[in-house]
Amino acid sequence: MLEAGMKAPEFTLPDKDGNEVSLDSFLGKGTPVVVYFYPKDSTPGCTKQACAFRDAYADYEKLGVPVIGISKDSVKSHGNFALKQNLPFTLLSDPELKAIQAYDVWQEKKLYGKVSMGVVRTTYVIGSDGVILKVYDKVKPEKNAGEILEFLGTVL
């Protein structure tokens, strides 16, 4: 797991419309960026988390803080998820696990005694300079967006 104080790995991935989006395009603007990694579109926990960010999005906009969600789902899946849930923020597709592995969120998971590899729900708050300010692991989907807003209130 990456830690606060470390340089955030750069990435360029397609969004829900197939447009290439780079972390670098959000840096240097004087405000942090929120990058959250989640296991799968349209699953209960991931939908709760995305909707919590959606519902708090106006507060993020007021602060000038962009929100980016990343999973290994396809561009098409992201498009459907964003449309169905009315998600106003950026969703990026990482089927080759480039960013997912760079951010060390592809890990062994246990579910009902079965062990498999998957995305561990993790959120990074990255400073305007590209350095990680805060890491949220063991994320509670419905509380994550609010916790981050509280943290942003202490650094902005």
N, C-alpha and C positions, 0 to 999 in steps of 0.2 A: 504494500500500500504506500502510495506517495504521502508525504507529510508536509505540513505547513512549513514555509521557508524554502522549499524546493522549487526549482524552475518547472513550470508546467510544460509538458511536451506539446509541441506544435502539432496540429492536425489540419487536414483538408479533406472534407467528406461531402457527399451530396445531401442536399436537404430534401424535403418532401416533394419538391417540384423538379428535382434533378440538378439544381444549381449547386456548384461547388462553393463551399463555405469554409473559411479558414479561421482558426482561433486568432491568428495575427490581425485579422480585420476588426476585431473587437478590442484589441489592446491599444494603449497609448491615448485613451480618451478621458483619462482622469477618474474613471469609475471602474469598480470590479466587474467581472462577468461570472455568472453562475453556470457551471457545467455539471449536469447530473446524468449519471449512467443508470439505466434501468433494464431489467431482463427482457420484457416482451410487450409489444403493443396490445392493447385491448384485454389484458388480464386484470383481475380485480385490483391487486395492489398497485400496478402501474397506472391504471386508470385513476385510482384515488390520488396518486401522487401528481399526475399530470393535471387533473382537475383542480387540485389545491394550488398549483402554480398558476393555472388559468384564473382562478378566483382571486388570487393575490396580484395578478399581473399589472393592474393599474398602479399598485404601490411600487412595484419594481420599475415601471415606466417613469413614475415621479422621481425616483432616485437616479434614473438613467442607467439602470443595471440590466443588461440583457440576460435572458435565460435560454440555455441550450440543452435539449435533451438528446441523449445518444443511446441507441441500442443497435443490435445486430440485425434488426428487421429491415426489410427492403424499402426502397423509396416509395413504392406503391402502398405498402402496408402503412407507412408513416402518413401518406396522403389521406388514406381512409381514416386512420386514427384521429388525425388533426381535424378532419371534416366532421366526423361523428361527434367528437367531444368539443368542437369549437375552440381549438387550441391556438392562441395568438402568437406563441413563441416558436423558435426554431427547433425542429427535430432533424437530427442527422442520422444517416444510415451508415452502419459500419459492419457489413457482413464479413469482411476479411479480418475483423478484429484489430485493426491497426491502432486506433485510439484506445480501444478497450484494453488491449494488452499494454500499451504505453503507459496507461494510467493504473495498471495493475489491478483491474477489477474483474478479470477473467480468472476465476478461482474455483476450487473444489467446493461443491455444495452438497449438503445432505438433505433429502426430503423423504420422509417416511422410511428412513433406513437405507434408501438408495443413494449412492454417491455418483455425482456427475459433475461435469464442468459447466460453468455458466457465469453470467454477469451478476456480480454482487452489487446490490443497490448502494450507490455511493454518490455523494455530491461534493464538488470542489468549488470553493469561492476563490477565484483567481484575480489578483490585483492587476491594475492597469499596466504594471511593469512586467507582467507574465509570471510573477512569483505567487505560489499558492498561499493564500491567507488563512484558509480554514478547510478542514476535511470533515465531512460527516459520513461516518460509516455506520452500519447497523441502523440505517435510516427507517423511521416510521413514516410510511407514505403520506398519511394525511397531515402530519405535523411538520414535515421538512420545509415547506415553503415559508411557514410562519417562523420557524427557528432561524432560518437564514435572514429573514427581514429583521428580526431582533438583533442578530449579529451585525448586519449592515448598519443598523442604527448606532452601533458603537464605533464603527470605523469611518463613517461618512460625515 
